[in-house]
């Protein structure tokens, strides 16, 4: 019997036998309550009950089934406070954004989740539990619910989460691992009949794990790799098992036990890279108005002078990991003073706000990291004490391999109720999600398997006979099965070479074997081999008339093409694509300097793929089997382990195409034999020349060549069609037509070109004088000899055009200036407004010289056409004042007020653009002038009456005119008089007044 509570009432219900509670790994507990009532009762959302000391609440309307007027069946699905996680959005604890990212350790990310929950459910309700120790990872949140955010964090670190008493932990959920509960099928052993085992076919055991690290803070020219590598040929003990990295630092394997697994997998560790997370020990505001803030970190070691480790071509930046300035979207350049351990931050406009400032400023205790630097080796890989980023990656890889190198099984079974009840005090507390049991079964697991409980289903009427799900499968996001692209060169080669000329290694033994096979082939025009010590002759012909055929484009296009024949040593298969063969002599009965295409025999050939050639000792002849009489019949390629003469088979020619040698060291060598080579004293006529290892070749037939090895080569029309490709080879006096495609880094006319980046060879200090990044849209210029007629500075200067930041910036040791769509910022008053020849020295941060030659035709409309050295205009839809220009101290060397001429018209309404009224009214005339409604405190309007009439000034509705303590309805300025009106807002007798304060005088 359970009691439901709702609307200040209680309802006792008798649960049915099918009511149950379900708990599983990384899921919210559910209580499914089923019962029947003899009359209808509306049970509202929010109703709750208590089961085994836990409060369960109804989160969605009940399901109702009416079996009769006196039999109403209810199904209620109740949950705990954990259900609220799916109702709340994940917000940034600092600035409350919904779309944001956070780079942090696991416990810091869980802290952010707990902060979000406590903001809704009350302070102190949720807590941070145990979290695994792992390197920082970046997790993105985009209008994410809190429960999804928690799962994303677990996926990112490839681990699990659990919640106990509203305490969130992030680690592999394990209990009683060293003392698992013995369970087996059979009377007195725990499980009832019906125990089943499921094998997860998509989670085969892993033997070898490839790992790829991050590329930040890596100087490829010094490190030798674009990404972080594992410690090379090192071992690591993890959970009692020994793992070893390979000699190149690419993968790890377990070495203390020979694994039967064959599967390889990969792990993306791009978030692991060399870094030092420092802590701010002091903050100094140098000039708040200029946004100059310095931070100090007294814990920086003496040997770590960041100025010595900046990567060439990159700009060092600081990114705060915690605090008001945290986030990858807030990067600050800096000047570092190592003796003081001081970072002088360069202000940066972010989201329309110049930071740092009073609100977004660093604070003591904030953490930060430096990027664009190559840290000392101890931060990268220290094999002595097994520290550094490489070892962090090794530990992460070992954890992943440890959890995935055993076969995954899932078992389900129901505990025997009588056995469980009898032993409940002994076993009840150990039946929890994550608890280990030692499962044995004479068929399924005769040796016993320590395995976790991943799910528990308890029927409320029989709580001592729960259904258990036990599995050794790791929950959460599985290891990625794809490696990140490690290099474009290798990928391009791999993708392009399939349809290009293919050469395999030719050893001396292959040549000897080929000679023997040719002897066996019994070509009619040759006797057995000769083997003299030397040969001296005037001419050598290598080949036979029967071999005088070639591959052509089609029957109508007899252009010679490559055969495309490839042998895959891994798949052990020979492949010949569909094509056409033209024989150069068969059927030609006359001697002529040229022959018509129709005179040649041309056959269309079917594509061929050999079976799996598992017998490595066998060698094969490759023939083209074609019809003797009918060239319209398609030919076939034939692989034979015995020699066949050209005319052995009636009705067919067997044209010898090539020989596939036997295996040696797991490789076969294929060599083409068709065609011929002519050697004369001053000339060689042939189709192909290749080195013995097959890595360098010239294919005259396919107009392709490849010279070099894997790391340094020159390639034409092979890797990339119709393209000259080179790596680490110097081309001098080369002419390129149409386009130049460079894989790697090229030096052209004093500039390095690589991966959409251009750098000048000329240095300014340690940096290139010019740097262009086509990926990020950034140009960086630097000089040590700057200055000019209008600049006081003759020191190091840098200019950046950064499309990503949306700004153009210029800086030197004295200051910085920014130009962006948001405006212009400059903090260094060192620009001379006057040339030195004038003898004047007028310096400013921003100088505008409005020289021009523009006329206007109507003297009373000065604003229609004008020239200004600096033109400022502003408006604000908010409540703050808007000024066209703001100056703390203004020196006006010539002050001009914009005049409004008042004539004989009865009424004038002044707009905000006028600062002076000139009265021209005639005798006996009074012109009424309404002061503007701009309402900006301190605004001044001058008035001067010239004519014999007068101007009468009035305030607009809601505003007043005062010349003393008494209010005036209006104020007259008669002939010869002058007045000044100043707008003010003040309280008079506790009443707010918006008023024009006036003074009048006559000289």
Secondary structure as UniProt FT lines:
FT   STRAND          2..6
FT   TURN            7..8
FT   STRAND          9..13
FT   TURN            17..18
FT   STRAND          20..24
FT   TURN            25..26
FT   STRAND          30..37
FT   TURN            45..46
FT   STRAND          48..51
FT   TURN            52..53
FT   STRAND          54..58
FT   STRAND          63..68
FT   TURN            69..70
FT   STRAND          71..79
FT   HELIX           81..86
FT   TURN            93..95
FT   STRAND          99..104
FT   HELIX           106..121
FT   TURN            123..124
FT   STRAND          127..131
FT   STRAND          137..142
FT   HELIX           146..156
FT   TURN            157..158
FT   STRAND          161..164
FT   TURN            165..166
FT   STRAND          167..170
FT   STRAND          181..185
FT   TURN            187..189
FT   STRAND          190..191
FT   STRAND          196..199
FT   TURN            201..202
FT   STRAND          206..213
FT   TURN            216..217
FT   HELIX           220..223
FT   TURN            232..233
FT   STRAND          235..238
FT   TURN            239..240
FT   STRAND          241..245
FT   TURN            247..248
FT   STRAND          251..254
FT   STRAND          263..269
FT   TURN            270..271
FT   STRAND          277..279
FT   STRAND          282..287
FT   HELIX           288..290
FT   STRAND          292..296
FT   TURN            298..299
FT   TURN            302..303
FT   HELIX           306..308
FT   TURN            312..313
FT   STRAND          317..320
FT   TURN            324..325
FT   TURN            328..329
FT   STRAND          331..337
FT   TURN            338..341
FT   STRAND          342..345
FT   STRAND          348..350
FT   TURN            351..352
FT   STRAND          353..355
FT   TURN            364..365
FT   STRAND          367..371
FT   HELIX           377..380
FT   TURN            383..386
FT   HELIX           389..402
FT   TURN            403..404
FT   STRAND          409..415
FT   HELIX           417..422
FT   HELIX           424..427
FT   HELIX           428..430
FT   TURN            433..434
FT   STRAND          435..441
FT   TURN            442..444
FT   STRAND          445..459
FT   TURN            460..461
FT   STRAND          462..471
FT   HELIX           488..496
FT   HELIX           497..499
FT   HELIX           508..521
FT   TURN            524..525
FT   STRAND          539..543
FT   HELIX           545..547
FT   STRAND          549..552
FT   STRAND          566..568
FT   TURN            569..572
FT   STRAND          573..576
FT   STRAND          579..583
FT   TURN            586..587
FT   HELIX           597..599
FT   STRAND          601..605
FT   STRAND          608..609
FT   TURN            616..617
FT   STRAND          620..627
FT   TURN            631..632
FT   STRAND          635..640
FT   TURN            646..647
FT   TURN            650..651
FT   STRAND          652..660
FT   TURN            665..666
FT   STRAND          670..672
FT   STRAND          676..680
FT   TURN            681..682
FT   STRAND          683..685
FT   STRAND          688..690
FT   TURN            692..693
FT   STRAND          697..699
FT   TURN            700..703
FT   STRAND          704..708
FT   STRAND          713..716
FT   TURN            721..722
FT   STRAND          724..727
FT   STRAND          745..748
FT   TURN            749..750
FT   STRAND          751..754
FT   TURN            755..756
FT   STRAND          757..760
FT   STRAND          763..764
FT   TURN            765..766
FT   STRAND          767..768
FT   STRAND          770..773
FT   TURN            774..777
FT   STRAND          778..783
FT   TURN            789..790
FT   STRAND          797..802
FT   TURN            803..806
FT   STRAND          807..812
FT   TURN            813..814
FT   STRAND          815..820
FT   TURN            821..822
FT   STRAND          823..826
FT   STRAND          831..832
FT   HELIX           836..838
FT   STRAND          843..844
FT   TURN            859..860
FT   TURN            862..863
FT   STRAND          899..902
FT   STRAND          907..909
FT   TURN            912..913
FT   STRAND          916..919
FT   TURN            923..924
FT   STRAND          926..930
FT   TURN            937..938
FT   STRAND          940..945
FT   STRAND          950..954
FT   TURN            957..958
FT   STRAND          960..962
FT   STRAND          967..968
FT   STRAND          971..973
FT   TURN            975..976
FT   STRAND          978..988
FT   TURN            989..990
FT   STRAND          991..1001
//
